[in-house]
Amino acid sequence: NAGVTQTPKFRILKIGQSMTLQCTQDMNHNYMYWYRQDPGMGLKLIYYSVGAGITDKGEVPNGYNVSRSTTEDFPLRLELAAPSQTSVYFCASSKASELFFGSGTQLSVL
Amino acid sequence: AQSVTQLDSQVPVFEEAPVELRCNYSSSVSVYLFWYVQYPNQGLQLLLKYLSGSTLVESINGFEAEFNKSQTSFHLRKPSVHISDTAEYFCAVSDSPTGGGNKLTFGTGTQLKVEL
């Protein structure tokens, strides 16, 4: 059972570099999400998608971009990495009221 | 607007002791409440939820939570914890019973540490 798969698991970026965090799900869920988790802050929603071709901003979208060309894939793009983007990133999909999370990407921007 | 408060950032407890993790919410509309658990180096997973009906809901591994509308609380309890319960626990509130993560507001989490 693959569920939600995120790659990479760890990454170190230099300030100003760009990268794409990959996320794919095999549960045929229409809804997908990107969260960031910072210590003591809980989870903050970055972007979400209600289906292929449709995306919308969450609570903290600045500095990020997303696309949703297929039901399965929902990549998150960081264009100009900044130290404030050091965090753990989680992709999730949902069926009704239950979210299914990937195992996370730990990103450090130095 | 809705919000969730988890007052305890860390709760240490000895194995086989009871535990309560507190969660209070505020919302101006109907609420739907959730507890998620995050084991070390993993993503969150749903532990239990209250959507309607009985105010006492249970998980398969012995946790329970009670929706208390008058006290705007949804505390998580377990009568006897095991070392494997060590994890971070997140309370969350939604204004939709079927809505997804875009409708959810998470608390800041409570780290439960079970000691021998």
Interface residues (C-beta under 8 A of the other chain):
Chain A: V4 Y31 Y33 Y35 G40 M41 G42 L43 L45 Y48 D56 G58 F90 A92 S94 A96 S97 E98 L99 F100 F101 G102 S103 G104
Chain B: S9 Y32 F34 Y36 N41 Q42 G43 L44 Q45 L46 K49 L51 F90 S94 S96 P97 T98 G99 G100 G101 N102 L104 F106 G107 T108 G109
